[in-house]
Amino acid sequence: MSNQVFRWINEIGILSGFVPFMALFFVIKKVHHYMWWTLFCILLTWLLSDCLTWFFARKSMNTYIIYNCYAIISTCFYALLFYDLNQSRPFRKVLLVVFGVYVIFSVWYISASHSWFKPVPIIDIFTGLLPLILSLLFFYELFKSLRVPNLLKYPYYWINSAVMVHFGVTFFAYIFMEILYQKEDLFQYIYLIIIISNIVYNILFARGLWLMKRT
């Protein structure tokens, strides 16, 4: 694949992030304010990370610090999303403890290893794994309770699908990322799959927000 084609696909992936972000403003009166701000923070950090990474990469500057900060911050926002979706007190307590430990460990590990400007595979793996587990638990509870008669019209079915697809892909990619960094050609194709998962994520997320507008 030529570098030009790869850049075009990457830029399409970045631009697709504007779709759910703009759609969110059409449902500002349809969603509880706490949930709206949680979704806003998720989409804003996603968009800022992509745009800043693209901008600094064009100038051949190190972008790992952007991603490492994004990984920690965005994962916390996903925790808030599932905190609000699940009303179980025991679940909420465990969620707060787990993500509190994740944040403390991530900041400590990256700082102790002086890796803010480097890839950190172990943190990448946890960043993909934790939201993936939460999305699977959400689907488990959703199918178990059978409280939604038509899943295809349920906004959070689509939003959770977006989370599951994207973090499912990135989690498995991150497992082999340290090896892939040493093989540039293979790394490009794996990263292309991640970009495609980004586009799918944005489409599914926007679909969920559109359904909120219609409810």
Buried (B, 14 or more C-beta within 10 A) or exposed (E): EEEEEBEEBBEEBBBBBBBBBEBBEEBEEBBEEEBBEBBBBBBBBBBBBBBBBBEBBEEEEEBBBBBBBBBBBBBBBBBBBBBBBBEEEEBBEEBEEBBEEBBEEBBEBBEEEEBBEEBBBBBBBBBBBBBBBBBBBBBEBBEEEEEEEEEEEBBBBBBBBBBBBBBBBBBBBBBBBBEBEEEEEEBEEBBBEBBBBBBBBBBBBBBBBBBBBEE
